[in-house]
């Protein structure tokens, strides 16, 4: 297929404006570049595991080791309530979505700066870079899910039909990760401090999310503020549908979902505005 | 309908104190002698390119050529104005820039191709001819970090050259690889042009612009100052060079320097200053200097730079003419009977050294080499032709044939 077969696209480049139309244009552009998204994501997954001795095992190792450490601390040393299921499964079911989020955010935050040579030399929709890291983290999540299944078998915890609800729950996690990835990566281009603050930020964030402790111990009067963190709703509901076979708790998910749905378009707009001069300041 | 339209486009760069500018960038700022927080790389530039046309954009370093290219390829956005692009664009700003060293040649073709906007199916169809063109067919499954720099560059060009773009942006890419590959690149570009690809070519290399382009623009300090045929624009460019023919010092005058180059001028055959030289014709250059502390083992050198700032030649006096410079002023002449440089734009610099320690260096006096004695290839070598013998052989057939034609 040659270029002449394809209808010639007319592209108009104007100074960047902070208008909602930019979202429509951006998404259209992104669809046009879908092959690059695919190629780069595969490349990302490939490169990540190609040169490491343990290869794909790394995707599993991180949540697995954290699970072991937290199990020792919070079930052997300190007795943490864990809502029926063994603590190991209890914490792993939370670490799984949490690790997805933290990997996605930590790796994508540096995505633009790490590819500065590309950004100053070729055009493509820049959001593809953070997006590929989020997708690669999702790939890791899928691999690490296998361990969850193994743990469930090991501890004789059965799955119910409610487990299918992980799909919408993970969609929320994905959209929220994407919003944060877009914001932080564009921020990082101007303010390199993000990289340094990242690990601290994620650590604090984890304690604001019911990963090592159950959601049920959060005091009633903090619940609203607590659930503004979309990851709180994601992690709590992930645990509910997998371990407790209960329907989703919309009370904790909804505020976060609203935050997420408001944040994503704003993050994208900010990103597209920053994109215009990204090559100049990177 | 145009393929490319610039409507009053301006681009301002902001320079923040610490994190913003890279060294090249602040260097460019230095050119304007301004250190304020912003500068306009291009101002109010409008032009159009018709489908199938080859447009050359020329100008000195810092004139805004690269900014135009970055705007067209959408790497950065304009501050004012509007750019319309009709069709698919392939920009060759730096070949192989999208490569990942860990991946194999084949994988990099997919990666680079998709970065340039190719579809996977399209790459599948062209993979073989790309690898063939680059001459890396047998190394397709070797990581590119093991490639030679030549292979790297060839693969980069091959991908872009097979892109089927409607508009091709070229930035000095004709100067990559060995001579044989350069020839093939030029051939490929001419082939693309013949097939109706619109070309925007940005270069210092006036000879290439003249060969390739139908029309040309001249940029100076970010403004479009002249538009015309390549020949017209090149002569304007040389005029511009004459105005700029003042010694531009790279560093501030240091009073402790024992010597200083005060002027550097090219003279034409009649002895008046010029910035237009001719290939194969005599050239004289005068270096004037001031000496404030005696130098015992001085050397004066004259350097020629081509586009891309690589040194084409440097000549120095040590061997030919040992210099002992007492306090005072002086001048020294550099001359050659036949200039070896082929037509194009160049810069010259000169320096004074003491015991191989550089004391003063001035760059760059711009000059253009215009076609003089015919030359093909990289340089003109001074030569003479002498006929040794000639014996005329006339065949009988020819005689008969000629005889038959006569009425």
Boltz contact constraints between the chains, C-beta under 6 A:
constraints:
  - contact:
      token1: [A, 2]
      token2: [B, 164]
      max_distance: 6.0
  - contact:
      token1: [A, 3]
      token2: [B, 88]
      max_distance: 6.0
  - contact:
      token1: [A, 3]
      token2: [B, 164]
      max_distance: 6.0
  - contact:
      token1: [A, 3]
      token2: [B, 166]
      max_distance: 6.0
  - contact:
      token1: [A, 8]
      token2: [B, 86]
      max_distance: 6.0
  - contact:
      token1: [A, 8]
      token2: [B, 87]
      max_distance: 6.0
  - contact:
      token1: [A, 10]
      token2: [B, 86]
      max_distance: 6.0
  - contact:
      token1: [A, 11]
      token2: [B, 85]
      max_distance: 6.0
  - contact:
      token1: [A, 12]
      token2: [B, 84]
      max_distance: 6.0
  - contact:
      token1: [A, 13]
      token2: [B, 74]
      max_distance: 6.0
  - contact:
      token1: [A, 13]
      token2: [B, 83]
      max_distance: 6.0
  - contact:
      token1: [A, 14]
      token2: [B, 82]
      max_distance: 6.0
  - contact:
      token1: [A, 15]
      token2: [B, 78]
      max_distance: 6.0
  - contact:
      token1: [A, 15]
      token2: [B, 79]
      max_distance: 6.0
  - contact:
      token1: [A, 16]
      token2: [B, 77]
      max_distance: 6.0
  - contact:
      token1: [A, 35]
      token2: [B, 114]
      max_distance: 6.0
  - contact:
      token1: [A, 35]
      token2: [B, 119]
      max_distance: 6.0
  - contact:
      token1: [A, 35]
      token2: [B, 120]
      max_distance: 6.0
  - contact:
      token1: [A, 36]
      token2: [B, 114]
      max_distance: 6.0
  - contact:
      token1: [A, 36]
      token2: [B, 115]
      max_distance: 6.0
  - contact:
      token1: [A, 39]
      token2: [B, 110]
      max_distance: 6.0
  - contact:
      token1: [A, 39]
      token2: [B, 111]
      max_distance: 6.0
  - contact:
      token1: [A, 39]
      token2: [B, 114]
      max_distance: 6.0
  - contact:
      token1: [A, 43]
      token2: [B, 111]
      max_distance: 6.0
  - contact:
      token1: [A, 47]
      token2: [B, 102]
      max_distance: 6.0
  - contact:
      token1: [A, 117]
      token2: [B, 97]
      max_distance: 6.0
  - contact:
      token1: [A, 118]
      token2: [B, 98]
      max_distance: 6.0
  - contact:
      token1: [A, 121]
      token2: [B, 93]
      max_distance: 6.0
  - contact:
      token1: [A, 121]
      token2: [B, 94]
      max_distance: 6.0
  - contact:
      token1: [A, 121]
      token2: [B, 97]
      max_distance: 6.0
  - contact:
      token1: [A, 122]
      token2: [B, 98]
      max_distance: 6.0
  - contact:
      token1: [A, 122]
      token2: [B, 115]
      max_distance: 6.0
  - contact:
      token1: [A, 123]
      token2: [B, 73]
      max_distance: 6.0
  - contact:
      token1: [A, 123]
      token2: [B, 74]
      max_distance: 6.0
  - contact:
      token1: [A, 123]
      token2: [B, 75]
      max_distance: 6.0
  - contact:
      token1: [A, 124]
      token2: [B, 115]
      max_distance: 6.0
  - contact:
      token1: [A, 276]
      token2: [B, 77]
      max_distance: 6.0
  - contact:
      token1: [A, 279]
      token2: [B, 75]
      max_distance: 6.0
  - contact:
      token1: [A, 279]
      token2: [B, 76]
      max_distance: 6.0
  - contact:
      token1: [A, 280]
      token2: [B, 13]
      max_distance: 6.0
  - contact:
      token1: [A, 280]
      token2: [B, 76]
      max_distance: 6.0
  - contact:
      token1: [A, 281]
      token2: [B, 20]
      max_distance: 6.0
